[in-house]
Amino acid sequence: MGSIQPEFKNAATTTLFELVKARRTYYGLKGESPVSDDVIERIVQESVLHVPSSFNTQTSRVVLLLKEEHQKVWDIAINIMEGLVAAGHVSQEMFDKSTKPKLSAFRAAYGTVLFFVDYESLATIKEKFAIYADKFDPFALESNAMSQYLVWTALESEGFGANLQHYSPLIDEQVAKTWGIPASWKLDAQLVFGVPNSEPAEKAFAPIEDRFKVFGK
Ligand SMILES: Cc1cc2nc3c(=O)[nH]c(=O)nc-3n(C[C@H](O)[C@H](O)[C@H](O)COP(=O)(O)O)c2cc1C
């Protein structure tokens, strides 16, 4: 973008987009935090509280895991993957060279946010608005993704690096058992965070002209 950008009226909008641009995927993370656990908790709570949901159904559920509790998720994933190797579903070479180092890197971080959707809580509204019945589940997932994005961006604003993972359904049962998760909470994503010890990868952008149109300007 070589052209001069128009100014925002509100300086906070500039800040907002600075944070949006600064949010990246960080894989190299240390088990340290630049802020108190209370600050992390506030980020997660405020995100879950204020992110919108269709018909204000508030379907997102979130579990914040720190330190040893965070390490348990990745021990669960490692154990399950080891089981898949033993059963012949994953090669030992693949596990040793790729899977184990990746999962160990997640384990070395400071925390993981588990994002769930409570689809069962939508039963009543699906009956009430039957015409939208098939839309509520995707809407709930979209709302959950908004929370993921906000927590990711806010954690990085506070000095963390983070990456978003999807080990569901592999880890679902063990996760539910370990933290007593209600049966109606369906795990969607895991956001791993810690103090970054490496830079994000180069990122290429497709031309915005191919992805955006404006009419009536
Ligand atoms: C919906 C969604 C799902 C993703 N799933 C994964 C994932 O399972 N594992 C992973 O390592 N990264 C995952 N990512 C991260 C993307 O690969 C990454 O955001 C993308 O390459 C752009 O890089 P950036 O985050 O540094 O801007 C996901 C991102 C999004 C938005």
The ligand as an SDF file (V2000), in Angstrom:
LIG
                    3D

 31 33  0  0  0  0  0  0  0  0999 V2000
   -9.6170  -20.1990   12.2740 C   0  0  0  0  0  0  0  0  0  0  0  0
   -8.1360  -20.4180   12.3920 C   0  0  0  0  0  0  0  0  0  0  0  0
   -7.6600  -21.6890   12.6380 C   0  0  0  0  0  0  0  0  0  0  0  0
   -6.2790  -21.8950   12.8390 C   0  0  0  0  0  0  0  0  0  0  0  0
   -5.8350  -23.1380   13.1920 N   0  0  0  0  0  0  0  0  0  0  0  0
   -4.5230  -23.3020   13.4610 C   0  0  0  0  0  0  0  0  0  0  0  0
   -4.0470  -24.5570   13.9360 C   0  0  0  0  0  0  0  0  0  0  0  0
   -4.8130  -25.4940   14.1550 O   0  0  0  0  0  0  0  0  0  0  0  0
   -2.7160  -24.6800   14.1790 N   0  0  0  0  0  0  0  0  0  0  0  0
   -1.8520  -23.6460   13.9770 C   0  0  0  0  0  0  0  0  0  0  0  0
   -0.6480  -23.8210   14.2340 O   0  0  0  0  0  0  0  0  0  0  0  0
   -2.2780  -22.4430   13.5360 N   0  0  0  0  0  0  0  0  0  0  0  0
   -3.5840  -22.2520   13.2790 C   0  0  0  0  0  0  0  0  0  0  0  0
   -4.0430  -21.0250   12.8800 N   0  0  0  0  0  0  0  0  0  0  0  0
   -3.0820  -19.9240   12.6640 C   0  0  0  0  0  0  0  0  0  0  0  0
   -2.9420  -19.5330   11.1930 C   0  0  0  0  0  0  0  0  0  0  0  0
   -2.1610  -20.4750   10.5040 O   0  0  0  0  0  0  0  0  0  0  0  0
   -2.3180  -18.1430   11.1440 C   0  0  0  0  0  0  0  0  0  0  0  0
   -3.1760  -17.2500   11.8440 O   0  0  0  0  0  0  0  0  0  0  0  0
   -2.1490  -17.6390    9.7170 C   0  0  0  0  0  0  0  0  0  0  0  0
   -1.1580  -18.3870    9.0500 O   0  0  0  0  0  0  0  0  0  0  0  0
   -1.7500  -16.1680    9.6680 C   0  0  0  0  0  0  0  0  0  0  0  0
   -0.5890  -15.9270   10.4500 O   0  0  0  0  0  0  0  0  0  0  0  0
   -0.6200  -14.9060   11.6690 P   0  0  0  0  0  0  0  0  0  0  0  0
   -1.4930  -15.4810   12.7400 O   0  0  0  0  0  0  0  0  0  0  0  0
    0.8130  -14.7670   12.1010 O   0  0  0  0  0  0  0  0  0  0  0  0
   -1.1950  -13.5970   11.1800 O   0  0  0  0  0  0  0  0  0  0  0  0
   -5.3870  -20.8030   12.6970 C   0  0  0  0  0  0  0  0  0  0  0  0
   -5.9010  -19.5270   12.4320 C   0  0  0  0  0  0  0  0  0  0  0  0
   -7.2400  -19.3350   12.3050 C   0  0  0  0  0  0  0  0  0  0  0  0
   -7.7470  -17.9320   12.0830 C   0  0  0  0  0  0  0  0  0  0  0  0
  1  2  1  0
  2  3  1  0
  2 30  2  0
  3  4  2  0
  4  5  1  0
  4 28  1  0
  5  6  2  0
  6  7  1  0
  6 13  1  0
  7  8  2  0
  7  9  1  0
  9 10  1  0
 10 11  2  0
 10 12  1  0
 12 13  2  0
 13 14  1  0
 14 15  1  0
 14 28  1  0
 15 16  1  0
 16 17  1  0
 16 18  1  0
 18 19  1  0
 18 20  1  0
 20 21  1  0
 20 22  1  0
 22 23  1  0
 23 24  1  0
 24 25  2  0
 24 26  1  0
 24 27  1  0
 28 29  2  0
 29 30  1  0
 30 31  1  0
M  END
$$$$
